[in-house]
Amino acid sequence: MLIALIVAWIVFTILVKIVKTTVSSAIIIAAIVVLLQISYGITPQDIWNQIIHLPQSLSQIQGGK
């Protein structure tokens, strides 16, 4: 019984760390998107389109070498 509680506590601690990291990353990404939108008028849709076309852009860069 004691071993099960220790393992459960370790798993819980790891999950809490993962959630903290995820939330802080999400806040940072949201702040970057807001700053881009305010500063340069770049919308989240523009960013998403660039992310979607990133593999194509990278393959064109590699093909150009």
MDTraj code that builds the backbone (N, CA, C; nanometers):
import mdtraj as md
import numpy as np

residues = "MET LEU ILE ALA LEU ILE VAL ALA TRP ILE VAL PHE THR ILE LEU VAL LYS ILE VAL LYS THR THR VAL SER SER ALA ILE ILE ILE ALA ALA ILE VAL VAL LEU LEU GLN ILE SER TYR GLY ILE THR PRO GLN ASP ILE TRP ASN GLN ILE ILE HIS LEU PRO GLN SER LEU SER GLN ILE GLN GLY GLY LYS".split()
xyz = np.array([
    [0.0823, -0.1201, 0.0000],
    [0.0000, 0.0000, 0.0000],
    [0.0866, 0.1263, 0.0000],
    [0.1923, 0.1236, 0.0774],
    [0.2800, 0.2397, 0.0865],
    [0.3522, 0.2660, -0.0453],
    [0.3933, 0.1584, -0.1105],
    [0.4619, 0.1733, -0.2389],
    [0.3681, 0.2343, -0.3427],
    [0.2416, 0.1932, -0.3416],
    [0.1431, 0.2489, -0.4352],
    [0.1248, 0.3986, -0.4120],
    [0.1226, 0.4407, -0.2865],
    [0.1099, 0.5838, -0.2564],
    [0.2325, 0.6621, -0.3022],
    [0.3496, 0.6054, -0.2857],
    [0.4726, 0.6723, -0.3294],
    [0.4740, 0.6865, -0.4807],
    [0.4383, 0.5799, -0.5501],
    [0.4339, 0.5854, -0.6972],
    [0.3280, 0.6852, -0.7430],
    [0.2130, 0.6863, -0.6789],
    [0.1069, 0.7808, -0.7146],
    [0.1539, 0.9246, -0.6918],
    [0.2256, 0.9489, -0.5838],
    [0.2773, 1.0830, -0.5561],
    [0.3803, 1.1252, -0.6603],
    [0.4673, 1.0334, -0.7005],
    [0.5671, 1.0646, -0.8035],
    [0.4992, 1.0969, -0.9356],
    [0.4011, 1.0172, -0.9744],
    [0.3282, 1.0422, -1.0992],
    [0.2544, 1.1753, -1.0919],
    [0.1918, 1.2033, -0.9787],
    [0.1204, 1.3296, -0.9609],
    [0.2165, 1.4481, -0.9725],
    [0.3319, 1.4383, -0.9109],
    [0.4315, 1.5452, -0.9166],
    [0.4785, 1.5687, -1.0597],
    [0.5036, 1.4614, -1.1321],
    [0.5461, 1.4746, -1.2720],
    [0.4365, 1.5407, -1.3546],
    [0.3119, 1.4995, -1.3352],
    [0.2009, 1.5584, -1.4107],
    [0.1833, 1.7068, -1.3790],
    [0.2026, 1.7455, -1.2541],
    [0.1924, 1.8868, -1.2171],
    [0.3018, 1.9674, -1.2882],
    [0.4218, 1.9141, -1.2947],
    [0.5306, 1.9832, -1.3644],
    [0.4996, 1.9977, -1.5130],
    [0.4434, 1.8937, -1.5729],
    [0.4081, 1.8989, -1.7154],
    [0.3010, 2.0041, -1.7402],
    [0.2007, 2.0092, -1.6537],
    [0.0932, 2.1080, -1.6690],
    [0.1475, 2.2495, -1.6529],
    [0.2358, 2.2713, -1.5555],
    [0.2957, 2.4038, -1.5373],
    [0.3728, 2.4466, -1.6603],
    [0.4516, 2.3551, -1.7155],
    [0.5293, 2.3863, -1.8353],
    [0.4383, 2.4173, -1.9530],
    [0.3320, 2.3392, -1.9687],
    [0.2386, 2.3601, -2.0787],
    [0.1691, 2.4947, -2.0666],
    [0.1250, 2.5288, -1.9482],
    [0.0556, 2.6564, -1.9277],
    [0.1506, 2.7739, -1.9520],
    [0.2721, 2.7648, -1.9025],
    [0.3653, 2.8756, -1.9239],
    [0.4005, 2.8899, -2.0715],
    [0.4139, 2.7787, -2.1427],
    [0.4401, 2.7858, -2.2871],
    [0.3227, 2.8483, -2.3618],
    [0.2017, 2.8106, -2.3233],
    [0.0827, 2.8665, -2.3880],
    [0.0729, 3.0166, -2.3641],
    [0.1059, 3.0607, -2.2440],
    [0.1019, 3.2049, -2.2142],
    [0.2060, 3.2791, -2.2956],
    [0.3253, 3.2233, -2.3078],
    [0.4310, 3.2875, -2.3865],
    [0.3907, 3.2970, -2.5334],
    [0.3363, 3.1889, -2.5882],
    [0.2933, 3.1900, -2.7288],
    [0.1819, 3.2915, -2.7489],
    [0.0862, 3.2972, -2.6570],
    [-0.0227, 3.3948, -2.6684],
    [0.0314, 3.5378, -2.6630],
    [0.1282, 3.5618, -2.5761],
    [0.1869, 3.6954, -2.5669],
    [0.2591, 3.7329, -2.6958],
    [0.3294, 3.6380, -2.7556],
    [0.3989, 3.6651, -2.8817],
    [0.2989, 3.6969, -2.9918],
    [0.1900, 3.6198, -2.9991],
    [0.0881, 3.6437, -3.1017],
    [0.0248, 3.7814, -3.0823],
    [-0.0055, 3.8181, -2.9595],
    [-0.0651, 3.9493, -2.9329],
    [0.0321, 4.0609, -2.9705],
    [0.1595, 4.0453, -2.9348],
    [0.2583, 4.1473, -2.9708],
    [0.2744, 4.1604, -3.1219],
    [0.2757, 4.0483, -3.1931],
    [0.2846, 4.0546, -3.3395],
    [0.1620, 4.1231, -3.3991],
    [0.0467, 4.0946, -3.3419],
    [-0.0761, 4.1538, -3.3935],
    [-0.0786, 4.3039, -3.3676],
    [-0.0382, 4.3456, -3.2497],
    [-0.0393, 4.4884, -3.2167],
    [0.0691, 4.5628, -3.2943],
    [0.1891, 4.5050, -3.2988],
    [0.3026, 4.5748, -3.3592],
    [0.2960, 4.5786, -3.5114],
    [0.2679, 4.4644, -3.5730],
    [0.2798, 4.4554, -3.7182],
    [0.1494, 4.4236, -3.7899],
    [0.0426, 4.4022, -3.7182],
    [-0.0849, 4.3694, -3.7807],
    [-0.0912, 4.2270, -3.8325],
    [-0.0042, 4.1401, -3.7820],
    [-0.0030, 4.0001, -3.8237],
    [-0.1108, 3.9265, -3.7445],
    [-0.2002, 3.8604, -3.8152],
    [-0.3097, 3.7904, -3.7488],
    [-0.2681, 3.6467, -3.7157],
    [-0.3384, 3.5830, -3.6227],
    [-0.3095, 3.4413, -3.5954],
    [-0.3257, 3.3532, -3.7198],
    [-0.4174, 3.3901, -3.8081],
    [-0.4347, 3.3141, -3.9325],
    [-0.3104, 3.3243, -4.0202],
    [-0.2473, 3.4419, -4.0262],
    [-0.1229, 3.4577, -4.1019],
    [-0.0130, 3.3679, -4.0459],
    [-0.0027, 3.3632, -3.9146],
    [0.0978, 3.2783, -3.8508],
    [0.0695, 3.1319, -3.8813],
    [-0.0575, 3.0922, -3.8724],
    [-0.0945, 2.9529, -3.8989],
    [-0.0631, 2.9153, -4.0433],
    [-0.0910, 3.0048, -4.1370],
    [-0.0603, 2.9772, -4.2774],
    [0.0900, 2.9581, -4.2980],
    [0.1709, 3.0373, -4.2311],
    [0.3162, 3.0218, -4.2425],
    [0.3617, 2.8882, -4.1842],
    [0.3013, 2.8470, -4.0739],
    [0.3373, 2.7186, -4.0130],
    [0.3006, 2.6037, -4.1066],
    [0.1837, 2.6124, -4.1696],
    [0.1395, 2.5070, -4.2605],
    [0.2321, 2.4986, -4.3820],
    [0.2791, 2.6124, -4.4319],
    [0.3629, 2.6140, -4.5512],
    [0.5119, 2.5991, -4.5204],
    [0.5465, 2.5833, -4.3937],
    [0.6859, 2.5723, -4.3545],
    [0.7575, 2.4525, -4.4186],
    [0.6997, 2.3321, -4.4203],
    [0.7705, 2.2210, -4.4855],
    [0.7989, 2.2474, -4.6335],
    [0.7046, 2.3095, -4.7024],
    [0.7243, 2.3415, -4.8439],
    [0.8371, 2.4440, -4.8588],
    [0.8392, 2.5428, -4.7744],
    [0.9449, 2.6445, -4.7808],
    [1.0812, 2.5835, -4.7521],
    [1.0873, 2.4949, -4.6544],
    [1.2144, 2.4307, -4.6220],
    [1.2634, 2.3420, -4.7350],
    [1.1717, 2.2715, -4.8015],
    [1.2134, 2.1868, -4.9136],
    [1.2620, 2.2710, -5.0306],
    [1.2033, 2.3894, -5.0515],
    [1.2506, 2.4781, -5.1574],
    [1.3891, 2.5322, -5.1254],
    [1.4146, 2.5620, -4.9978],
    [1.5456, 2.6106, -4.9570],
    [1.6498, 2.5020, -4.9763],
    [1.6182, 2.3787, -4.9387],
    [1.7122, 2.2679, -4.9546],
    [1.7354, 2.2374, -5.1018],
    [1.6323, 2.2493, -5.1829],
    [1.6464, 2.2238, -5.3261],
    [1.7305, 2.3295, -5.3944],
    [1.7353, 2.4506, -5.3397],
    [1.8109, 2.5600, -5.3988],
    [1.9593, 2.5497, -5.3745],
    [2.0019, 2.4662, -5.2794],
    [2.1450, 2.4556, -5.2481],
    [2.2184, 2.3687, -5.3453],
])
top = md.Topology()
chain = top.add_chain()
for i, resn in enumerate(residues, 1):
    res = top.add_residue(resn, chain, resSeq=i)
    for name in ("N", "CA", "C"):
        top.add_atom(name, md.element.get_by_symbol(name[0]), res)
traj = md.Trajectory(xyz[None], top)
